[in-house]
C-alpha cells in the first residue's frame, strides 16, 4: 500500500521538476521626453476676470 502511493508521488515530483519555466521578460522603460527647441521666453499669462467657461461635450448619437 505504501509503494502504491509513493510511486505516483515520485513520478509527479519528477514531472513538475522537468516542466519548462517561462522566461522573465523585462519591458524597457519609456524614453524621457525631449525638451523643445531653444527660444525666447513667451509673454506671461494674464489672470482671469472671474469668468467661468464651461465646455460641454457634444451629445453622442443614440445606439441601436
KAFENRA-V135914 format. One record per backbone hydrogen bond with DSSP energy under -1.0 kcal/mol. CO is the residue of the C=O (numbers start at 1). NH is the residue of the N-H. Records with the same first field share a line. If there is no record, write none. Layout:
# KAFENRA-V135914
CO: NH ; NH
This chain:
# KAFENRA-V135914
2: 6
3: 7
5: 9
6: 10
7: 11
8: 12
9: 13
10: 14
11: 15
12: 16
13: 17
14: 18
